[in-house]
Amino acid sequence: MKFTTILSALALGAFSQLASAAPAPAAHQARDVWDPLMTYPTAETVWQSGQTYTVTWETEDAPVNITNGDGGFIILRSGDEETSVLLAWDIHLRDGQAQVTAPNVITGNFSLVLFGDSGNWGPNFLINGPVTF
């Protein structure tokens, strides 16, 4: 038997063992990616740095099984970029709200990103920071 034939046979045998050990995918597994609509802050909102606010989102359309319903978090977004400013964590998405403290930033327009089952962001709003340019 040729060396390449032996390698091919070994590879085929290993592949068939892996394939038979893997669970079969569900035929019609329902996707439960959920992108809840943020309801606060709105485009008209003005926050003051250091003050506490309640971020809210709709929960009526939540799927039965949320992939990551616990352990969500909220970060600050500036322009088209997500920042590393973490405002809330260990959020339960079905709660529909989370307390955050407005960060110390240069006064400007920002938005919030809600992560959990899916990442989405709300509208831009104003945060009045301790510094204005």
C-alpha positions as CSV (number, residue, x, y, z in Angstrom):
1,M,0.0,0.0,0.0
2,K,1.3,3.4,-0.9
3,F,2.1,6.0,1.9
4,T,-0.4,8.5,0.5
5,T,-3.1,5.9,0.4
6,I,-2.4,5.1,4.1
7,L,-2.6,8.8,5.0
8,S,-5.8,9.2,3.1
9,A,-7.4,6.2,4.8
10,L,-6.3,7.4,8.2
11,A,-7.7,10.9,7.5
12,L,-11.0,9.6,6.2
13,G,-11.4,7.3,9.3
14,A,-10.7,10.2,11.6
15,F,-13.1,12.5,9.8
16,S,-15.9,9.9,9.8
17,Q,-15.4,9.4,13.6
18,L,-15.6,13.2,14.2
19,A,-18.7,13.5,12.0
20,S,-20.5,10.7,13.7
21,A,-19.7,12.1,17.2
22,A,-21.0,15.6,16.3
23,P,-24.7,16.1,17.2
24,A,-27.0,16.6,14.3
25,P,-28.2,20.2,13.9
26,A,-31.9,20.8,14.6
27,A,-33.9,20.8,11.4
28,H,-35.8,24.0,12.1
29,Q,-34.0,25.6,15.1
30,A,-35.7,29.0,15.8
31,R,-33.4,31.9,15.9
32,D,-33.8,34.1,18.9
33,V,-31.7,37.1,18.1
34,W,-33.5,40.1,19.6
35,D,-32.8,43.7,18.9
36,P,-34.9,45.6,21.4
37,L,-35.9,49.2,20.6
38,M,-34.3,51.7,23.1
39,T,-36.9,54.1,24.4
40,Y,-34.7,56.3,26.6
41,P,-32.6,58.3,26.1
42,T,-34.2,60.0,23.1
43,A,-32.8,62.5,20.6
44,E,-34.1,65.3,22.7
45,T,-32.4,64.0,25.9
46,V,-29.8,66.1,27.7
47,W,-27.7,64.4,30.5
48,Q,-25.3,66.0,33.0
49,S,-22.1,64.2,33.7
50,G,-22.1,62.5,37.1
51,Q,-25.9,62.2,37.3
52,T,-27.8,58.9,37.3
53,Y,-30.3,58.0,34.7
54,T,-32.5,55.0,33.8
55,V,-31.9,53.7,30.3
56,T,-35.0,51.9,28.9
57,W,-35.9,49.6,26.0
58,E,-39.0,47.7,24.9
59,T,-39.5,44.1,26.0
60,E,-42.9,43.2,24.6
61,D,-41.5,41.6,21.5
62,A,-38.8,39.5,23.4
63,P,-38.5,35.9,22.1
64,V,-39.3,33.1,24.5
65,N,-35.6,32.0,24.6
66,I,-33.1,34.8,24.6
67,T,-29.5,33.6,23.8
68,N,-27.9,36.0,26.3
69,G,-30.7,37.4,28.3
70,D,-28.6,37.8,31.4
71,G,-25.2,39.4,31.4
72,G,-25.9,42.2,29.0
73,F,-24.2,45.5,29.1
74,I,-24.4,49.1,28.0
75,I,-21.5,51.1,26.5
76,L,-21.1,54.7,25.2
77,R,-20.9,55.3,21.5
78,S,-19.3,58.4,20.0
79,G,-20.1,59.2,16.4
80,D,-19.8,55.9,14.4
81,E,-17.5,54.3,17.0
82,E,-18.2,52.3,20.1
83,T,-16.0,53.5,23.0
84,S,-14.6,51.5,25.9
85,V,-16.7,53.3,28.4
86,L,-18.8,50.7,30.2
87,L,-21.9,52.2,31.8
88,A,-23.8,49.1,33.0
89,W,-23.2,45.4,33.1
90,D,-24.9,42.2,34.2
91,I,-28.1,43.5,32.8
92,H,-31.2,41.3,32.5
93,L,-32.6,42.1,29.1
94,R,-36.2,41.3,30.1
95,D,-36.1,44.0,32.8
96,G,-36.3,46.7,30.1
97,Q,-34.2,49.1,32.1
98,A,-30.8,49.7,33.7
99,Q,-29.4,52.5,35.9
100,V,-26.4,54.3,34.5
101,T,-24.3,57.3,35.6
102,A,-23.5,59.8,32.8
103,P,-19.7,59.7,32.3
104,N,-17.3,62.6,32.5
105,V,-16.9,63.5,28.9
106,I,-16.2,66.5,26.8
107,T,-19.7,68.0,26.1
108,G,-21.0,66.5,22.9
109,N,-23.4,64.1,21.2
110,F,-23.3,60.4,22.1
111,S,-25.5,57.3,21.9
112,L,-25.7,54.2,24.0
113,V,-25.2,50.6,22.8
114,L,-27.2,47.8,24.4
115,F,-25.4,44.4,24.2
116,G,-26.9,41.1,25.2
117,D,-28.5,39.0,22.5
118,S,-27.7,41.5,19.9
119,G,-25.9,44.9,19.8
120,N,-28.0,47.9,19.0
121,W,-27.8,51.6,19.7
122,G,-30.2,54.4,20.4
123,P,-30.3,57.9,18.9
124,N,-27.7,60.5,19.5
125,F,-28.3,62.8,22.5
126,L,-26.3,65.4,24.4
127,I,-24.2,64.8,27.4
128,N,-23.0,68.0,29.2
129,G,-19.6,67.2,30.5
130,P,-17.3,69.1,32.8
131,V,-15.4,70.5,29.7
132,T,-16.8,72.3,26.8
133,F,-15.0,73.3,23.6
